[in-house]
Amino acid sequence: LHFGLTEGGLVDAWQRLAAILKPWYDAIGQEVKGAGTLHADETGWRVAGRTVWLWCFTTAQATYYMIDRCRGAPALLKFFTEEFAGVLVTDFWAAYNIVVCAARQACLVHLFRELEKVDGLDPSETWAAFRKKLKRLLGDAIRLGAQRETLPQETFASRRALLDTRRDELLAAPWENAHAKRLLKRLRRYRNALFTFLDHPGVPSDNNHAEREIRPAVVIRKNSLCNRSDNGATVQATMMSVYRTLKLRGFDPLQTIVSALKDYVRTGVLPPLPGPKTSDTDS
């Protein structure tokens, strides 16, 4: 059987597929909002020639993308419709501060990158002194996190408390360097989000996971014109979320979607979103 296939037909098929998979997309969104640790990041996107934003909310087992015209608090409030009960891991983008959460971890890798950036701009001794203290403080915190399982509990608690003391001494010191003052303003704002990873096992000190999960979207952005309509953006977010989540869970996305569509055609009901693969499911 041969039939013609047009661009419009392909777009229509893609939209119908996204509509069928929407329950999975919604399930992914609910799952990440109920996670104990949630990573978030955002990047520029294009819809109908205008700049919008692609948001990424991700855990170890699920990734939810949302395309919105706003990069600020209104977009986040669309996603976080209620208080987040876990630890939110982000960079230092101020919009994330609107999210009410149990705790937050600011990405320390971003601070190290900032130190390296300023090194190329400011060779002064005052900057070098500030940089040395801050870099040593952050490095000691990361090393302590790596020793969590090997140190006696009392030793870990003592060193953890000492980090808070050193942090507060650094923030209280009268640094005159302009770059140090700028960074101190940020550090004071995120004072309680620097060492959260030491208090919550399983929470990292960086936001690398969100950056890895947003990278496929960046590749798509480089190789396409993104989306031509708001509806196309919705389809894009739905399909990417389903694809990345299935990949994280150890499934072949294409095979899994085809299998689910066969059930849908036969029963009229989409099967539940597959959970993470285990040794039992592998066998």
N, C-alpha and C positions, 0 to 999 in steps of 0.2 A: 504494500500500500504506500503510495507516494502522495505527498501533499506539500503545498507551498508554505514557506515559513518566512514571515516578514519581521521587520524590526518591531513593529507594533504588536505583533503576535507574541514575540519573545517578552516584551515588556509586560504585556497582559498576563502571560504565564508566570512571570516572576512575581507580579503583584498578587496573583491568586495563591501562589505558593506561600508567600509571606503571610497572607491572611490565614491560611490553614495552620501555619506554624506559630501564630500569635499566642496561643495558650502556652507554648514553650517559652516564648519571649517573656511573657508576663510572669511565668513561674521562675525564670532566671532572676528577674527583678526582685521578686519577693524573697528569693533565697539569699541573694547578696545583702539585702537589707536586714536579714536576720542573722548575719554572720557574726562571729566573735571578733574577727579582724577583717577590715575592709580597706582596700587600697583605692585611691581615686586619682585621676589625672585628666587632662583635657588638652586638645590640640585644635588648631584652626581647620575649617572645612569650608566647602563651597556648595551653595545651593542656588541654582538659577543665576549664577554669576556673582552672587553676593557672599560676603564672608559671614560664616556662622561658626558654631563650635561643636566638636564631637567630644562628648564626655565618656569616660571609661570608669566603671565601677567594677572591681574585680576581687575575687578570692582565689584560693588555690584550686578551686573546682568549678568556678563559674565566672563568666565575664559578661557584663551588661553594658551595651553602648546606647547612648542617647544623643541625638542631634538636636541642637537648640540654637535659636538666634542669639541667646544671651550667654556671656561668659561669667556673669556675676551671680549674686545670691538668688535672683528669681528662678534660674535654671535649677539650682541645687534644691530649692524648696519644692520644685515640681517632683523631684526624685525622693527627697527625704520628707515625706508627708507626716512623719511623726519622729519622736526622738529615737536616735540610733543607740542601741544598748551596748554596742561593742566599742572596739578601738579603731578609730579612723586614722589611716596613714596617708599623708599627703605631702606635697611640697609646701612652699611658703606663700602660695597664692592666697591673698587675703579673703577672697570670697568664701573659702572653706570655713572661715570662722563663724559663719551664720549657722552652721550645722550644730545642733544640740546633740552631743554624744557623751557616752560614759567616760571616754578618755581619748586622747589623740597623740599621735607620734609624728613629729616633723622629720622630714628626711635629712639625715646627717650628711649624706653624700652631697646634697646641694650646698651645704655649708663648706665642705672641703673644696668643691668646685669654685665657690666664691672666693675662698682664700687663695687658690691658685690664680684666679683672675686678677685679684688685686696685687698679687706679687709682681705681675708684669707692669703694673701701673705705679706702684709706690715702693721705691727702694729704701725708704727712710727707716731709721732705727726704731722709731716709735711704733711704726706698723709692724716691724719684725718682732718686737717684743710682745705686742698684742697677739699676733698670729701664732707665735710659739706657745703662748699660754692656752689659747683656745684650741689649737690643734692637739696639744698634749691632753687636754681635758677630754675632748671628743674621742681621741684614740684610746685613752684609758677606759672610758665607758664601754667602747666596743669590745676591748679585750676582756673586760669584766663580764660582759654578756657571754662571751665565748667560753668562759670558765665556770659558768653557772653550775654545771653538773659535776665538776671536779672539786670545787671549793667547799669547805664546811659551811653550813648555813650561817653560823655566827660571823665567819670571816667575810662571806659575801655581803651580809647585811651591813657590816661595819664599813666596808669599802664603798658600798652603795651610798651610805649616808655621807661619807667623806666627799663623794662626787658632788652632792648637793651643796655642801659647804664651799667647795672650790668654785662651783658655778656662781654662787651668790657673791663670793668675794670678787670674782672677775667682773660681774655686772655692776658691783658697787664702786669699783675703782674709777678714779677720775681720768679716763683716757682722753687725750687731747687730739689724737689723730682723727682726721675727718672720716676716713674709711672705717676706723674702729668705732667711731660714734654711730655711723650708719648701721653697722652690724649689731652693735649693742642695742639699738632701738628694736631691731628684729628679735634679738635673743630675749630681751625683756618681755616682749609680747608673747613669745612662745616658751617662756621659762619652764612651764609645767609640761611641755610637750617634747622636751629634749631627751629625757631618759625613761620614758614610759616603757620602752622595750625591756628594761631591766626589771620592771615590776610585773610584767605580763609575759610568761613563757610562750614562745611561738610568735610573738610580735617582733618584726625585724626593725633595725635601726634605719632602714632606707625604704624608698618607695620604688625599688627596681622592678618589682613585679608589675605594677601598673604601667611603667614605662615599656616593659617587654610586651604587655598585652595591647598597648596602643600602637606599637610599631607596625603591625600588619595594616592598620588603617592608614598610617603614613605612607606605606608602600603603595596602597591603592590610590591615595591622593596624588602621588607622583605620576602614576600611570594612567590616570583618567581625569575627567572633568568633574569628578565627584558626582553630584546629583543635579538634575535639571528642574526638580520640583520638590515641594514639601512631601508629597506622597512618595516620591522616589527616595527621599531621605529616610522616611519611616521604614520602607522596605529594606534599605541599606542597613539600618540599625538592627532590624529584626534578624536578617539573615546573618550578619556578622556575629551577633550575639549567640545565635544558635550554633554556628560553625565553630567559634572559638571555645564555647562551653563544652561541646562534644569532644573537641581536640583535648581539652584539659582533662576530660574524664576518661581518656584512653580509647575513644571510639573513632572509627572512620566516619567523618561527617556525612559524606555522600551516601555511603551504604546505609547508614543509620536513618537518614532522611527518606531514602527510597523505601526502606522496610516499613517505616512509619506511614508513608503514603499508601502503601499496599493495604495496610490495616484500615486506614481512613477510607479508602475506596470501597473496601469490603463491608465495613461496619458503620461508616459515617461518623466515626469518633476517632480523634487523634489519640494514640496511646500516650501514657504519661512520659514526661521527659526522663530519659535514662539517667540513673544515678551513676556515681563514679564506679569504674570497673574495679572489681576485687579479684582475688584468686579464684573465688567460686564462680564469678561471671565469666572469667577467662576460660574456665574449663567447661 
